[in-house]
Amino acid sequence: MNDIAAERLECVVRETGPNPQHAVIWLHGLGADGHDFEPIVPHLSVAAARPVRFVFPHAPVRPVTLNGGMAMRAWYDILGMDIDRNQDRPGIMASVAATNRLIDDELARGISPERLVLAGFSQGGAIALRCGLARAERLGGIMALSTYLLEETSLDQWAEASARDMPVFMGHGSQDPIVPVGLGQGSAERLKAAGFDVEWHTWPMQHAVCPEEIVAIDRWLDKCWA
């Protein structure tokens, strides 16, 4: 396993104006890379209204057991079909540590925690939730797309009380064949039951992002930064 916490992840960085005071760190899904969500930036009016720094890190390349050991960009190994049960905890925690380092880098550059949103799709969304909900200081929000909650049974042990009023956006495709919508909805309900501020949406799509979801993301980001 790559020790990704030991070094900074390579990132695609896009700024929508000079001297941004807002930032989004956006983690891609399994087998993709940091360029995957870069094309969404021009469609976000919230980023046209203010300078925003978008940071799209590349996950390390590692063998993925579920895919026959094929090496690809992944935030952690997937050990079996029950993706919410068969988890690679060392890989998860290494990715959480690497993501925390990206957050700390943005804070060191002058971004206030309440103006930083942590986002992710699929595997990246799972890491965004696991990282953002466990940070001591409250971030501006977490955007978790087509994903699920890692280490759900021990949520009360690792989640920070300060995160309970942090906005969490969860969107999912009702026809998702990769991460079943029931898995995402169950995670949203678990978070709501624990007192977290979750906004849940579904759209008639597969494992993807649709134009209607981008509109909802834009509106949600604007609320986070109002």
Residue frames as a rotation matrix with the C-alpha (Angstrom) as fourth column:
MET 1
0.572 0.820 0.000 0.00
0.820 -0.572 0.000 0.00
0.000 0.000 -1.000 0.00
ASN 2
-0.127 -0.595 0.793 1.24
0.518 -0.722 -0.459 3.49
0.846 0.352 0.400 -0.84
ASP 3
-0.181 0.015 -0.983 2.03
0.934 -0.310 -0.177 5.65
-0.308 -0.951 0.042 2.17
ILE 4
-0.004 0.233 0.972 0.18
0.746 -0.646 0.158 8.62
0.666 0.726 -0.172 0.71
ALA 5
0.913 0.332 -0.235 0.17
0.400 -0.626 0.669 10.48
0.075 -0.705 -0.705 4.03
ALA 6
0.243 -0.920 -0.309 3.98
0.734 -0.034 0.679 10.80
-0.635 -0.392 0.666 3.83
GLU 7
-0.842 -0.537 0.048 3.91
0.427 -0.611 0.666 13.13
-0.329 0.582 0.744 0.83
ARG 8
-0.318 0.742 -0.591 1.59
-0.420 -0.669 -0.614 15.70
-0.850 0.053 0.524 -0.67
LEU 9
0.119 0.468 0.875 -0.80
0.658 0.623 -0.423 14.43
-0.744 0.626 -0.234 -3.30
GLU 10
-0.941 -0.294 0.168 -0.44
0.307 -0.527 0.793 15.80
-0.145 0.797 0.586 -6.81
CYS 11
-0.069 0.953 -0.295 -3.36
0.536 -0.214 -0.816 18.09
-0.841 -0.215 -0.496 -7.58
VAL 12
-0.416 0.147 0.897 -5.05
0.766 -0.475 0.433 19.90
0.490 0.867 0.085 -10.42
VAL 13
-0.364 0.245 -0.898 -5.70
0.646 -0.628 -0.433 23.45
-0.671 -0.738 0.071 -9.18
ARG 14
-0.385 0.318 0.866 -8.08
0.731 -0.468 0.497 25.87
0.563 0.825 -0.052 -10.84
GLU 15
-0.569 0.179 -0.803 -8.84
0.541 -0.654 -0.529 29.38
-0.620 -0.735 0.275 -9.57
THR 16
0.129 0.744 0.655 -11.79
0.990 -0.139 -0.038 31.40
0.063 0.653 -0.755 -10.87
GLY 17
0.808 0.067 0.586 -10.27
0.119 -0.992 -0.051 34.75
0.577 0.111 -0.809 -9.92
PRO 18
-0.189 -0.965 0.179 -7.33
-0.007 -0.181 -0.983 36.38
0.982 -0.187 0.028 -8.14
ASN 19
-0.833 -0.316 0.454 -6.70
-0.412 -0.194 -0.890 35.96
0.369 -0.929 0.031 -4.41
PRO 20
-0.021 0.902 -0.432 -9.49
-0.073 0.430 0.900 33.46
0.997 0.050 0.057 -3.70
GLN 21
-0.601 -0.059 0.797 -10.94
-0.777 -0.189 -0.600 33.44
0.186 -0.980 0.068 -0.20
HIS 22
0.454 0.747 0.486 -13.06
-0.748 0.615 -0.248 30.33
-0.484 -0.251 0.838 -0.81
ALA 23
-0.579 -0.699 -0.420 -11.90
-0.814 0.527 0.245 26.82
0.050 0.484 -0.874 -1.69
VAL 24
0.710 0.684 0.167 -13.27
-0.678 0.728 -0.102 23.42
-0.191 -0.041 0.981 -2.66
ILE 25
-0.598 -0.796 0.097 -11.18
-0.750 0.598 0.283 20.27
-0.283 0.096 -0.954 -2.34
TRP 26
0.468 0.855 -0.225 -12.84
-0.853 0.369 -0.370 17.68
-0.233 0.365 0.901 -4.61
LEU 27
-0.499 -0.650 0.574 -11.88
-0.542 0.750 0.378 13.98
-0.676 -0.122 -0.727 -4.50
HIS 28
-0.227 0.359 -0.905 -12.54
-0.929 0.198 0.312 11.86
0.292 0.912 0.289 -7.59
GLY 29
0.681 0.582 0.445 -13.93
-0.669 0.741 0.055 8.33
-0.298 -0.335 0.894 -7.76
LEU 30
0.213 -0.574 0.791 -12.28
-0.011 0.808 0.589 4.96
-0.977 -0.135 0.166 -8.28
GLY 31
0.029 -0.319 0.947 -10.21
0.853 0.502 0.143 4.74
-0.521 0.804 0.287 -11.46
ALA 32
0.829 0.249 0.500 -10.59
0.480 -0.776 -0.409 8.42
0.286 0.579 -0.763 -12.35
ASP 33
-0.319 -0.921 -0.222 -8.17
0.928 -0.256 -0.272 11.26
0.193 -0.293 0.936 -11.62
GLY 34
-0.425 0.085 -0.901 -8.10
0.559 -0.758 -0.335 14.89
-0.712 -0.646 0.275 -10.55
HIS 35
-0.976 0.059 -0.211 -9.25
-0.198 -0.648 0.735 16.10
-0.094 0.759 0.644 -13.98
ASP 36
-0.715 0.695 0.080 -12.57
0.688 0.679 0.256 14.26
0.124 0.238 -0.963 -13.68
PHE 37
0.256 0.890 -0.379 -14.62
0.938 -0.324 -0.128 17.08
-0.236 -0.322 -0.917 -12.13
GLU 38
-0.650 -0.589 -0.479 -12.64
0.427 -0.805 0.411 20.00
-0.628 0.062 0.776 -13.51
PRO 39
-0.825 0.313 0.471 -15.19
0.381 -0.308 0.872 20.56
0.418 0.898 0.136 -16.34
ILE 40
0.117 0.928 -0.353 -17.93
0.956 -0.009 0.293 21.32
0.269 -0.372 -0.888 -13.79
VAL 41
-0.447 -0.383 -0.808 -16.26
0.729 -0.680 -0.081 24.53
-0.519 -0.625 0.583 -12.60
PRO 42
-0.997 0.032 0.072 -17.49
0.016 -0.813 0.582 26.77
0.077 0.582 0.810 -15.47
HIS 43
-0.325 0.943 -0.074 -21.07
0.291 0.174 0.941 25.62
0.900 0.284 -0.330 -14.76
LEU 44
-0.010 0.261 -0.965 -21.04
0.998 0.059 0.006 26.89
0.059 -0.963 -0.262 -11.16
SER 45
0.398 0.228 0.889 -22.34
0.332 -0.939 0.092 30.44
0.855 0.258 -0.449 -10.89
VAL 46
0.977 -0.048 -0.210 -21.18
0.195 -0.213 0.957 30.50
-0.090 -0.976 -0.199 -7.26
ALA 47
0.167 -0.986 0.018 -17.60
0.763 0.141 0.631 30.37
-0.625 -0.091 0.775 -8.58
ALA 48
-0.163 -0.151 0.975 -18.24
0.835 -0.547 0.055 33.12
0.525 0.823 0.215 -11.12
ALA 49
0.725 0.567 0.392 -19.59
0.258 -0.750 0.609 35.41
0.639 -0.340 -0.690 -8.40
ARG 50
0.782 -0.532 0.325 -16.44
-0.559 -0.368 0.743 35.16
-0.276 -0.763 -0.585 -6.26
PRO 51
0.003 -0.841 -0.540 -12.88
-0.811 0.314 -0.493 33.88
0.585 0.440 -0.682 -6.70
VAL 52
0.777 0.246 0.580 -12.77
-0.540 0.734 0.412 30.20
-0.324 -0.634 0.703 -5.69
ARG 53
-0.365 -0.891 -0.269 -9.79
-0.930 0.362 0.060 27.85
0.044 0.272 -0.961 -5.62
PHE 54
0.829 0.560 -0.011 -10.72
-0.560 0.828 -0.034 24.33
-0.010 0.034 0.999 -6.71
VAL 55
-0.332 -0.925 0.183 -8.24
-0.925 0.358 0.127 21.63
-0.183 -0.127 -0.975 -5.71
PHE 56
0.783 0.566 -0.259 -8.65
-0.617 0.760 -0.205 18.28
0.081 0.320 0.944 -7.47
PRO 57
-0.083 -0.892 0.445 -6.13
-0.846 0.299 0.441 15.77
-0.526 -0.340 -0.780 -6.06
HIS 58
0.135 -0.004 -0.991 -5.03
-0.671 0.735 -0.095 12.59
0.729 0.678 0.096 -7.82
ALA 59
0.798 0.095 0.595 -5.44
-0.510 0.631 0.584 9.43
-0.320 -0.770 0.552 -5.71
PRO 60
-0.314 -0.947 0.066 -2.39
-0.794 0.300 0.528 7.14
-0.520 0.113 -0.846 -5.73
VAL 61
0.183 0.274 -0.944 -2.28
-0.775 0.631 0.033 4.13
0.605 0.726 0.328 -8.02
ARG 62
-0.531 -0.288 0.797 -2.82
-0.759 0.579 -0.297 0.87
-0.376 -0.763 -0.526 -6.12
PRO 63
-0.886 0.268 -0.378 -4.10
0.018 0.835 0.550 -2.66
0.463 0.481 -0.745 -6.78
VAL 64
-0.320 0.864 0.390 -7.86
-0.946 -0.268 -0.181 -3.01
-0.052 -0.426 0.903 -6.23
THR 65
-0.824 -0.100 0.557 -8.85
-0.235 0.956 -0.175 -6.49
-0.515 -0.275 -0.812 -5.07
LEU 66
0.087 0.973 0.213 -12.43
-0.014 0.215 -0.976 -6.34
-0.996 0.082 0.033 -6.36
ASN 67
0.749 0.127 -0.651 -11.11
-0.603 -0.279 -0.748 -5.55
-0.276 0.952 -0.132 -9.84
GLY 68
0.944 -0.326 -0.059 -8.85
0.278 0.876 -0.395 -8.59
0.180 0.356 0.917 -9.95
GLY 69
0.370 -0.842 -0.392 -5.89
0.660 -0.059 0.749 -6.76
-0.654 -0.536 0.534 -8.43
MET 70
0.243 -0.244 0.939 -5.70
0.851 -0.410 -0.327 -4.30
0.465 0.879 0.109 -11.33
ALA 71
-0.474 -0.496 -0.728 -3.75
0.771 -0.632 -0.071 -1.17
-0.425 -0.595 0.682 -10.41
MET 72
0.006 0.508 0.861 -5.68
0.685 -0.630 0.367 2.08
0.729 0.587 -0.352 -10.72
ARG 73
-0.754 -0.206 0.623 -6.14
-0.217 -0.818 -0.533 5.35
0.619 -0.538 0.572 -8.90
ALA 74
0.257 0.811 -0.526 -7.99
0.391 0.410 0.824 4.54
0.884 -0.417 -0.211 -5.69
TRP 75
0.124 -0.131 0.984 -8.38
-0.724 -0.690 -0.001 6.10
0.679 -0.712 -0.180 -2.25
TYR 76
-0.248 -0.235 0.940 -8.46
-0.810 0.582 -0.068 2.64
-0.531 -0.778 -0.335 -0.66
ASP 77
-0.952 -0.108 -0.285 -8.71
-0.244 0.830 0.502 -1.00
0.182 0.548 -0.817 -1.67
ILE 78
0.099 0.986 0.133 -12.13
-0.995 0.098 0.011 -2.61
-0.002 -0.133 0.991 -2.15
LEU 79
-0.721 -0.567 0.398 -11.97
-0.631 0.775 -0.038 -6.16
-0.287 -0.279 -0.916 -0.85
GLY 80
-0.802 0.484 0.351 -15.38
0.504 0.863 -0.037 -7.52
-0.321 0.147 -0.935 -1.84
MET 81
-0.503 0.676 0.538 -18.83
0.563 -0.217 0.798 -6.89
0.656 0.704 -0.272 -3.29
ASP 82
0.576 0.682 -0.450 -20.23
0.786 -0.311 0.535 -5.59
0.226 -0.662 -0.715 0.02
ILE 83
-0.041 -0.740 0.671 -18.49
0.496 -0.598 -0.629 -2.26
0.867 0.307 0.392 -0.37
ASP 84
0.322 0.191 0.927 -19.79
-0.580 -0.734 0.353 -0.89
0.748 -0.651 -0.126 2.93
ARG 85
0.964 0.053 0.260 -18.55
-0.241 0.586 0.773 -3.95
-0.112 -0.808 0.578 4.81
ASN 86
0.568 -0.799 0.195 -15.29
0.810 0.585 0.039 -5.01
-0.145 0.136 0.980 3.14
GLN 87
0.974 -0.138 0.181 -13.09
-0.115 -0.985 -0.131 -2.06
0.196 0.106 -0.975 3.94
ASP 88
0.207 -0.976 -0.073 -9.36
0.751 0.206 -0.628 -1.39
0.628 0.075 0.775 3.76
ARG 89
0.879 0.284 -0.384 -8.96
0.474 -0.615 0.630 0.58
-0.057 -0.736 -0.675 6.99
PRO 90
-0.008 -0.930 -0.368 -5.21
0.617 -0.294 0.730 1.33
-0.787 -0.221 0.576 6.60
GLY 91
-0.604 -0.184 0.776 -5.86
0.783 -0.322 0.533 2.67
0.152 0.929 0.338 3.11
ILE 92
0.440 0.852 0.285 -8.85
0.699 -0.524 0.487 4.69
0.564 -0.015 -0.826 4.31
MET 93
0.769 -0.131 -0.626 -6.91
0.486 -0.518 0.704 6.29
-0.416 -0.845 -0.334 7.15
ALA 94
-0.384 -0.920 0.079 -3.94
0.716 -0.243 0.654 7.06
-0.583 0.308 0.752 4.89
SER 95
-0.395 0.313 0.864 -6.28
0.741 -0.447 0.501 8.87
0.543 0.838 -0.056 2.50
VAL 96
0.749 0.635 -0.189 -7.93
0.603 -0.535 0.591 10.71
0.274 -0.557 -0.784 5.40
ALA 97
0.317 -0.720 -0.617 -4.50
0.583 -0.365 0.726 11.85
-0.748 -0.590 0.304 6.56
ALA 98
-0.643 -0.566 0.516 -3.53
0.741 -0.291 0.605 12.97
-0.192 0.772 0.607 3.04
THR 99
0.053 0.758 0.650 -6.82
0.709 -0.487 0.510 14.88
0.703 0.434 -0.563 2.68
ASN 100
0.775 0.160 -0.611 -6.33
0.600 -0.489 0.633 16.53
-0.198 -0.857 -0.475 6.06
ARG 101
-0.240 -0.937 -0.255 -2.94
0.672 -0.350 0.653 17.71
-0.700 -0.015 0.714 4.83
LEU 102
-0.536 0.131 0.834 -4.59
0.734 -0.415 0.537 19.29
0.416 0.900 0.126 1.76
ILE 103
0.601 0.798 0.042 -7.08
0.625 -0.502 0.598 21.05
0.499 -0.333 -0.800 4.05
ASP 104
0.519 -0.474 -0.711 -4.27
0.615 -0.371 0.696 22.28
-0.593 -0.799 0.099 6.30
ASP 105
-0.554 -0.739 0.383 -2.41
0.789 -0.320 0.524 23.58
-0.264 0.593 0.761 3.26
GLU 106
-0.127 0.601 0.789 -5.44
0.644 -0.555 0.527 25.65
0.755 0.575 -0.316 2.23
LEU 107
0.832 0.402 -0.383 -5.90
0.543 -0.447 0.711 27.01
0.115 -0.799 -0.590 5.75
ALA 108
0.085 -0.899 -0.430 -2.21
0.710 -0.249 0.659 27.95
-0.699 -0.361 0.617 5.79
ARG 109
-0.656 -0.279 0.701 -2.76
0.736 -0.440 0.514 29.86
0.164 0.854 0.494 2.53
GLY 110
-0.978 0.202 -0.049 -5.38
-0.171 -0.917 -0.361 32.01
-0.118 -0.344 0.931 4.26
ILE 111
-0.357 0.902 -0.241 -8.65
-0.186 0.184 0.965 30.19
0.915 0.390 0.102 3.53
SER 112
-0.473 0.285 0.834 -10.91
-0.881 -0.118 -0.459 30.30
-0.032 -0.951 0.306 6.60
PRO 113
-0.946 0.086 0.314 -12.31
0.039 0.987 -0.153 26.89
-0.323 -0.133 -0.937 7.66
GLU 114
-0.111 0.994 0.001 -15.92
0.203 0.024 -0.979 28.08
-0.973 -0.108 -0.204 7.14
ARG 115
0.393 0.208 -0.896 -15.07
-0.746 -0.497 -0.443 28.98
-0.537 0.843 -0.040 3.53
LEU 116
-0.670 -0.644 -0.369 -13.60
-0.742 0.579 0.337 25.59
-0.003 0.499 -0.866 2.68
VAL 117
0.523 0.838 0.157 -15.83
-0.795 0.546 -0.266 22.83
-0.308 0.014 0.951 1.33
LEU 118
-0.670 -0.670 0.320 -14.66
-0.537 0.735 0.413 19.22
-0.512 0.105 -0.852 1.12
ALA 119
0.400 0.834 -0.381 -16.26
-0.852 0.184 -0.490 17.32
-0.338 0.520 0.784 -1.76
GLY 120
-0.731 -0.662 0.163 -16.02
-0.527 0.701 0.481 13.89
-0.433 0.266 -0.861 -3.30
PHE 121
0.250 0.753 -0.609 -17.64
-0.954 0.299 -0.023 11.40
0.165 0.586 0.793 -5.65
SER 122
0.690 0.110 -0.715 -18.06
-0.159 0.987 -0.001 7.68
0.706 0.114 0.699 -4.87
GLN 123
0.305 -0.657 -0.690 -14.83
0.872 0.484 -0.076 6.56
0.383 -0.578 0.720 -3.12
GLY 124
-0.656 -0.589 0.472 -13.80
0.409 -0.803 -0.435 10.21
0.635 -0.092 0.767 -2.92
GLY 125
0.034 0.773 0.634 -17.12
-0.461 -0.551 0.696 11.08
0.887 -0.316 0.337 -1.28
ALA 126
0.748 0.188 -0.636 -16.62
0.365 0.685 0.631 8.34
0.554 -0.704 0.444 1.30
ILE 127
-0.230 -0.906 -0.355 -13.24
0.923 -0.088 -0.375 9.82
0.308 -0.414 0.857 2.21
ALA 128
-0.542 0.077 0.837 -14.71
-0.022 -0.997 0.078 13.35
0.840 0.024 0.542 2.27
LEU 129
0.559 0.809 0.181 -17.30
-0.281 -0.020 0.959 12.26
0.780 -0.587 0.217 4.84
ARG 130
0.657 -0.329 -0.678 -14.81
0.674 0.659 0.334 10.26
0.337 -0.677 0.655 6.93
CYS 131
-0.448 -0.891 0.071 -12.32
0.801 -0.435 -0.410 13.14
0.397 -0.127 0.909 6.94
GLY 132
-0.513 0.222 0.829 -14.58
-0.048 -0.972 0.230 16.18
0.857 0.079 0.509 7.24
LEU 133
0.572 0.819 0.050 -16.84
-0.147 0.042 0.988 14.85
0.807 -0.573 0.144 9.99
ALA 134
0.620 -0.396 -0.677 -13.81
0.752 0.544 0.371 13.97
0.221 -0.740 0.635 12.12
ARG 135
-0.332 -0.785 0.523 -12.02
0.537 -0.613 -0.580 17.33
0.776 0.088 0.625 11.98
ALA 136
-0.429 0.107 -0.897 -11.97
0.874 -0.200 -0.442 19.35
-0.227 -0.974 -0.008 15.19
GLU 137
-0.679 0.204 -0.706 -12.69
-0.154 -0.979 -0.134 22.65
-0.718 0.017 0.696 13.43
ARG 138
0.244 0.898 0.366 -15.95
0.403 0.250 -0.880 22.97
-0.882 0.363 -0.301 11.51
LEU 139
-0.832 -0.469 0.297 -15.53
0.434 -0.217 0.875 23.34
-0.346 0.856 0.384 7.76
GLY 140
-0.707 0.570 -0.419 -17.89
-0.651 -0.756 0.070 25.20
-0.277 0.323 0.905 5.45
GLY 141
0.453 0.888 0.080 -19.53
-0.793 0.443 -0.418 21.96
-0.406 0.126 0.905 4.36
ILE 142
-0.652 -0.549 0.523 -19.15
-0.223 0.798 0.560 18.48
-0.725 0.249 -0.643 2.91
MET 143
0.240 0.666 -0.706 -20.43
-0.947 -0.001 -0.322 17.46
-0.215 0.746 0.630 -0.52
ALA 144
-0.614 -0.401 0.680 -20.75
-0.362 0.909 0.209 13.67
-0.702 -0.118 -0.703 -0.85
LEU 145
0.072 0.615 -0.785 -21.94
-0.979 -0.105 -0.172 12.43
-0.189 0.781 0.595 -4.26
SER 146
0.603 0.262 -0.754 -23.01
-0.551 0.820 -0.156 8.85
0.577 0.509 0.638 -5.10
THR 147
-0.460 -0.879 -0.127 -21.33
-0.354 0.313 -0.881 7.51
0.814 -0.360 -0.455 -1.99
TYR 148
0.604 0.578 -0.548 -21.76
0.228 0.534 0.814 5.98
0.764 -0.617 0.190 1.45
LEU 149
0.594 -0.311 0.742 -20.56
-0.754 -0.536 0.379 6.38
0.280 -0.785 -0.553 5.03
LEU 150
-0.042 -0.718 -0.695 -17.40
-0.049 0.697 -0.716 4.53
0.998 0.004 -0.064 6.06
GLU 151
-0.820 -0.358 -0.446 -17.14
0.357 0.288 -0.888 3.08
0.447 -0.888 -0.109 9.58
GLU 152
-0.201 0.866 0.458 -20.81
-0.291 -0.499 0.816 3.81
0.935 0.031 0.352 10.15
THR 153
0.485 0.464 -0.742 -21.12
0.467 0.579 0.668 1.60
0.739 -0.670 0.064 13.24
SER 154
-0.039 -0.578 -0.815 -18.46
0.993 -0.115 0.034 3.60
-0.113 -0.808 0.578 15.10
LEU 155
0.062 0.122 0.991 -19.66
0.548 -0.834 0.068 7.04
0.834 0.539 -0.118 13.93
ASP 156
0.905 0.393 0.163 -20.26
0.084 -0.542 0.836 8.23
0.417 -0.743 -0.524 17.49
GLN 157
0.602 -0.746 -0.283 -16.63
0.617 0.210 0.758 7.46
-0.506 -0.631 0.587 18.38
TRP 158
-0.328 -0.889 0.321 -14.87
0.887 -0.173 0.427 9.24
-0.324 0.425 0.845 15.50
ALA 159
0.058 0.397 0.916 -17.20
0.694 -0.675 0.249 12.09
0.718 0.621 -0.315 14.45
GLU 160
-0.887 -0.423 -0.186 -16.68
0.440 -0.649 -0.621 15.48
0.142 -0.632 0.762 16.08
ALA 161
-0.065 0.891 -0.449 -19.56
0.873 -0.168 -0.459 17.21
-0.484 -0.422 -0.767 17.85
SER 162
-0.319 -0.137 -0.938 -18.51
-0.068 -0.984 0.167 20.49
-0.945 0.117 0.304 16.19
ALA 163
-0.991 -0.100 -0.092 -19.45
-0.101 0.091 0.991 18.99
-0.091 0.991 -0.100 12.79
ARG 164
-0.553 0.821 0.144 -23.09
0.715 0.555 -0.425 18.43
-0.429 -0.132 -0.894 13.68
ASP 165
0.420 0.729 -0.541 -24.25
0.266 -0.668 -0.694 21.81
-0.868 0.148 -0.475 12.38
MET 166
-0.577 -0.669 -0.468 -22.00
-0.350 -0.315 0.882 21.70
-0.738 0.673 -0.052 9.31
PRO 167
0.416 0.789 -0.452 -24.00
-0.774 0.046 -0.632 21.47
-0.478 0.612 0.630 6.05
VAL 168
-0.637 -0.525 0.565 -23.70
-0.134 0.797 0.589 18.08
-0.759 0.300 -0.578 4.32
PHE 169
0.185 0.638 -0.748 -24.97
-0.931 -0.130 -0.341 17.65
-0.314 0.759 0.570 0.74
MET 170
-0.618 -0.322 0.717 -25.60
-0.111 0.939 0.326 14.08
-0.778 0.121 -0.616 -0.42
GLY 171
0.203 0.647 -0.735 -26.77
-0.905 -0.163 -0.394 13.35
-0.375 0.745 0.552 -3.98
HIS 172
-0.595 -0.343 0.727 -27.30
-0.179 0.938 0.296 9.96
-0.784 0.046 -0.620 -5.61
GLY 173
-0.596 0.380 -0.707 -28.60
-0.754 0.037 0.656 8.35
0.276 0.924 0.264 -8.77
SER 174
0.150 0.760 0.633 -31.73
-0.858 0.418 -0.299 6.26
-0.492 -0.498 0.714 -8.28
GLN 175
0.967 0.173 -0.185 -30.45
-0.249 0.784 -0.569 3.80
0.047 0.596 0.801 -10.92
ASP 176
0.192 -0.978 0.085 -26.86
-0.977 -0.199 -0.076 3.57
0.092 -0.069 -0.993 -9.64
PRO 177
0.847 0.126 -0.516 -25.48
-0.178 0.983 -0.052 0.04
0.500 0.135 0.855 -10.33
ILE 178
-0.084 -0.983 -0.163 -22.15
0.110 0.153 -0.982 0.68
0.990 -0.100 0.096 -8.59
VAL 179
-0.995 -0.078 -0.057 -23.15
0.069 -0.166 -0.984 2.22
0.067 -0.983 0.171 -5.25
PRO 180
-0.361 0.933 -0.012 -26.82
0.789 0.312 0.529 1.29
0.497 0.181 -0.849 -4.68
VAL 181
-0.263 0.319 0.911 -29.03
-0.175 -0.944 0.280 4.25
0.949 -0.085 0.303 -3.83
GLY 182
0.767 0.586 -0.262 -30.17
0.109 0.283 0.953 2.44
0.633 -0.759 0.153 -0.69
LEU 183
0.140 -0.818 -0.558 -26.61
0.967 0.234 -0.101 2.52
0.213 -0.525 0.824 0.60
GLY 184
-0.721 -0.403 0.564 -26.40
0.361 -0.913 -0.190 6.28
0.591 0.067 0.804 0.14
GLN 185
0.080 0.851 0.519 -29.84
-0.305 -0.475 0.825 6.89
0.949 -0.224 0.222 1.59
GLY 186
0.702 0.137 -0.698 -29.10
0.516 0.577 0.632 4.68
0.490 -0.805 0.335 4.58
SER 187
-0.347 -0.901 -0.259 -25.92
0.904 -0.248 -0.348 6.67
0.250 -0.355 0.901 5.22
ALA 188
-0.592 0.200 0.780 -27.84
-0.049 -0.976 0.214 9.95
0.804 0.088 0.588 5.01
GLU 189
0.506 0.862 0.030 -30.44
-0.153 0.056 0.987 8.66
0.849 -0.504 0.161 7.46
ARG 190
0.380 -0.462 -0.802 -27.74
0.864 0.486 0.130 7.45
0.330 -0.742 0.584 9.84
LEU 191
-0.702 -0.687 0.188 -26.14
0.602 -0.713 -0.361 10.89
0.382 -0.140 0.914 9.82
LYS 192
-0.253 0.701 0.667 -29.48
-0.295 -0.713 0.637 12.64
0.921 -0.036 0.387 10.31
ALA 193
0.670 0.533 -0.517 -30.29
0.251 0.493 0.833 10.35
0.699 -0.688 0.196 13.23
ALA 194
0.044 -0.762 -0.646 -26.96
0.991 0.116 -0.069 11.30
0.127 -0.637 0.760 14.81
GLY 195
0.480 0.286 -0.829 -27.85
0.561 -0.827 0.039 14.99
-0.675 -0.484 -0.557 14.55
PHE 196
-0.641 -0.767 -0.034 -25.98
0.435 -0.399 0.807 16.00
-0.633 0.502 0.589 11.41
ASP 197
0.107 0.637 -0.763 -27.35
-0.313 -0.707 -0.634 18.62
-0.944 0.307 0.124 8.99
VAL 198
-0.737 -0.390 0.551 -27.84
0.271 0.577 0.771 16.51
-0.619 0.718 -0.319 5.83
GLU 199
0.094 0.702 -0.706 -29.53
-0.745 -0.420 -0.518 17.59
-0.660 0.575 0.484 2.59
TRP 200
-0.527 -0.233 0.817 -30.39
0.126 0.930 0.346 14.44
-0.841 0.285 -0.461 0.57
HIS 201
0.150 0.547 -0.823 -31.29
-0.838 -0.372 -0.400 14.34
-0.525 0.750 0.403 -3.14
THR 202
-0.294 -0.249 0.923 -31.81
0.343 0.873 0.346 11.66
-0.892 0.418 -0.172 -5.79
TRP 203
-0.032 0.260 -0.965 -32.02
-0.851 -0.513 -0.110 11.94
-0.524 0.818 0.238 -9.55
PRO 204
0.799 0.378 0.467 -32.95
-0.104 0.853 -0.511 9.37
-0.592 0.360 0.721 -12.24
MET 205
0.481 -0.741 -0.468 -29.39
-0.787 -0.131 -0.602 8.57
0.385 0.658 -0.647 -13.29
GLN 206
0.733 -0.340 -0.589 -26.73
0.369 0.926 -0.075 5.89
0.571 -0.163 0.805 -12.84
HIS 207
0.432 -0.663 -0.612 -23.29
0.782 -0.062 0.620 6.34
-0.449 -0.746 0.492 -11.21
ALA 208
-0.297 -0.400 0.867 -22.83
0.836 -0.547 0.034 9.86
0.461 0.736 0.497 -12.50
VAL 209
-0.520 0.205 -0.829 -23.56
0.374 -0.818 -0.437 13.55
-0.768 -0.537 0.349 -12.05
CYS 210
-0.066 0.601 0.796 -26.41
0.995 -0.022 0.099 15.14
0.077 0.799 -0.597 -14.02
PRO 211
-0.556 -0.149 0.817 -27.12
0.321 -0.946 0.045 18.81
0.767 0.287 0.574 -14.92
GLU 212
0.498 0.816 0.294 -29.89
-0.036 -0.319 0.947 18.98
0.867 -0.482 -0.129 -12.30
GLU 213
0.649 -0.339 -0.682 -27.45
0.760 0.344 0.552 17.87
0.047 -0.876 0.480 -9.62
ILE 214
-0.464 -0.852 0.241 -24.95
0.839 -0.510 -0.191 20.53
0.286 0.114 0.952 -10.68
VAL 215
-0.139 0.522 0.841 -27.68
-0.017 -0.851 0.525 23.17
0.990 0.059 0.127 -10.26
ALA 216
0.846 0.488 -0.213 -28.44
0.156 0.155 0.976 21.83
0.510 -0.859 0.055 -6.77
ILE 217
0.199 -0.875 -0.442 -24.72
0.980 0.188 0.070 21.82
0.022 -0.447 0.894 -5.89
ASP 218
-0.524 -0.374 0.765 -24.42
0.494 -0.865 -0.085 25.42
0.694 0.333 0.639 -7.07
ARG 219
0.310 0.757 0.576 -27.37
-0.185 -0.546 0.817 26.48
0.933 -0.360 -0.029 -4.92
TRP 220
0.844 -0.008 -0.536 -26.04
0.479 0.458 0.748 24.57
0.240 -0.889 0.391 -1.89
LEU 221
-0.183 -0.980 -0.082 -22.54
0.961 -0.161 -0.227 26.09
0.209 -0.120 0.971 -2.19
ASP 222
-0.353 0.109 0.929 -24.09
0.125 -0.979 0.162 29.55
0.927 0.174 0.332 -2.36
LYS 223
0.744 0.654 0.132 -25.96
-0.103 -0.082 0.991 28.85
0.660 -0.752 0.006 0.90
CYS 224
0.544 -0.608 -0.578 -22.76
0.830 0.489 0.267 27.58
0.120 -0.625 0.771 2.54
TRP 225
-0.491 -0.869 0.058 -20.94
0.868 -0.494 -0.052 30.77
0.074 0.025 0.997 1.67
ALA 226
0.309 0.693 0.651 -23.78
0.557 -0.687 0.467 33.25
0.771 0.219 -0.599 2.17
